[in-house]
Amino acid sequence: MDIQLGKRLQLLARIIHSQHSRTPYDQVWDCCCDHGLLGRYLLTREIGKQVHFVDRVADIMALLPPLLTHIDSSRYQLLTQDAATLRLKSGPRHAVIIAGIGGELATSMLDAIVTNNPDATVDFLLCPNNSIFDLRDYLAGGPFTLLHEQLIKERKWFYEAILVRKGSEGKQVSVTGEFWEKNNRDHAEYMQRLMGHCNSLLHSSDKELARERIERYSAFTE
């Protein structure tokens, strides 16, 4: 079965495939990602020994079994639960994909998984719909190594895709990102949106944080 992905999910699939080719994943966890579309695609590409579909909404999970009849049932697992409650075995290499939800929820979910699985070997691919500031602040202050980051525009929306590894032995995650290209039109448009959002916060309780971000982003436009 040919599974068609939009530009955002195509990017996430490429990132996972690229990293899998370097350090193969044993277990892939598709958490709330567009009703399992990405996980189904990864199954057809044989990324990981097993793909786990995780969503706390039972109606969404009920849609998946008819779409997986052509796949060996030992290669996937359906879990109707909050992804924040996941327990990852130590030993196997895990890839946890959190996308298609807001940045605040993604951050709290990520924090819970990290806290509950201190011994797991795990990479996280993160691509929230909004509130990227919350997520980047958390990643920059936590025990994470940056593996890849990239901006993608799908229709009129922008998304940051960030691949990190649990552990602080490598490059730290930046609060602003370091993927910026001065002559890239999409990057310029996205930067303008971010700066506009920061300017709107200058009269709020977050004004000091907004000023700091404006200063950091301005460095990329000089």
N, C-alpha and C positions, 0 to 999 in steps of 0.2 A: 504494500500500500504506500503510495507516494504522499508524503506529508508536506504541505506547503507552509512555509514560515514567512512571517513579515520580516522587515529589515532588522527590527530589534532582536527578535528571537534568532534570526540568522547569525547575528553578531555573537550572541551568547553561546550558540552552538559551536561557532568557530573557535571561540576562546576556550571552551571546555575541550574540544577536540585537540587543539594545539597543545594545551597543557597535558592532556592525557597521553599524547604521543611522546612527551618528555618523561613524565612520571605517571605511569598508568594508574587509573583509579579502580579500586575494587568495588566500591559502593557509591552510587550517585543518588542524591536525594533531591527530588523535584518538589519544592515547597510552594504551593499556591501559584504556580507559574502558568497562567493562562489555561486553566482547566486541564493540565497535564499534557498540553501540546508539545512542549519542549522535551519532556521525559519520553514521550512516545517516539519523537524523532531520534533521540539519543539511543533508544532501544534498537531502532532499525539500523543504526550505524555501529551497533555493538560497542558503545562507549560504556565501560564498566562491566563488571561481572553481573551486577544486579542493579536495577533502577527501582527506587522507592518513590511512590507517589503519595504526597502528604497534604491533606487539607482537612480542616475541621468541619467543613460543610458537607453533610452526608449526601445531599442531592447532587453535588458536583462529583463526588466519588462514585456515585451510582451510575454515572454516565460512562465511566471508563471501561468496565469489563467487556461490553460489546465491541469496543474499539481495539481490544487486545487479544481477540480470539486467535489471531494468526501468530501470536508470540508464545513461546514456551513459558508456561506459568512459573517455572523455577527462576526465570530471569527478571521477575518483577514482584513487587509487593504493594498492596493498597492499604494505606493507613488513614483512617478517619480520626484524626486527632490534631491538636494544636502543635504546630512544628516546634514551638518553644519547649515542648516536653520530650523531644527526641533524645534517645540514648544511643550513642555511637560506640561500637565495640573498639577497644584498643587493639592495634595490630593492623587491621585493614586500612587502606588509604581511602579517605572519604572526600567526596565533592558535594557540598551542600549549596543548592541554587535557591536564592531568595529573590524573587522578582515579581513585578505586577502588583505590588502593594506600596503603601506610603513609606517614607523614610523613617518616621517615628516608630511604626510597627516593625519594620525591618530591623531597626536598631535594637528594640527590646527583644525581638525573637533571636537575633544574633547573640546578644548578651546572655540570654538564658541558655542557649545551646553551648556556648563556650564555658559558662559556669558549671553546667551539669555534666560536661564531658572533658574534664581536665587532661585526661590521658590519650585522647583521640588524636590521630593524625588526620588533619582536615584542612581542605581549602574551601573558601567561601566565594561564590560568584554572586555579586550583589548588583541589582539594577532596579532601584525604587522608582515609583512614578513621580514622587515629589519629595520635599524636605531633605534634599541631599546634604544640607548643612549639618543636620543632626547626625546623619550617618558618618560623614567625614570627620566630624569632631570626635565621635566615639572611636573610629578606626585609628585616628592619629594619636589618641591617648591610650590605646590598648596594645596588647601583645600581638601585633599583626605585621606581616611582611608583605609588601606590595609586589605582586607578580605581573599584573597588567591592568591598565585603565584606558578607557576609550570612550569617546562621545559618539552617539548615533542620533540622527534625526529621522523620525518616522512620521510621515504626514507633517503636521505643524508642531509636533512635540519633540522635545529633546530628552535624552536619557544618558546618564553616565553608567557605564558598566565597569565594575571594579572587582578584580580577582585578587584575593589576599590569602595568605597562609597563616594559620594560627602559630604564633611563635615570632619572636622579635629579633631573630638573628640576621635579618636582611634589611632591605630598604624600607624606611618608614613611609606610611601613607601621609600625603600632604592634605591639609585642610581645604586647599583650593584645587588640587589636581595639578599635574605637571604635563598634561597632554596637549597644551595649547599651541596652536600654530598661527602665527600672526597673519598670514595670507589666506587662511581658511575662512570662507564666508560663513559656514555653519558655526564655527567657533566664535567668530565675531558677533554673530546674532545671539548666540547663547550667552556670551559674556555680557552683552547689553542687557539681556533679561535678568541675569544674576545681579548686575550692578543696580538695575532698577529696583529689584527686590530689596537689596541692601539699603538703598536710599530711602525706601519706604519705611524702614525700621529705625531711621535716625531719630524719630520722635517717640520711640517706644522704650520699654524697659530694657530692650536688647541693643540700645544705641551704641554702647561701647564695643560690643561684638561686631555690630554692623560696620563701625568705623574701621576696625581691624581688618575685616574682610575686604572692604573697599580699598584699603591700602595694599593688601596682598594682591588683589586682582589687578589693581592699577599697574603693578610691576610687570604684568604680562602685556600691557598695551603700550609701554614706553618704547 
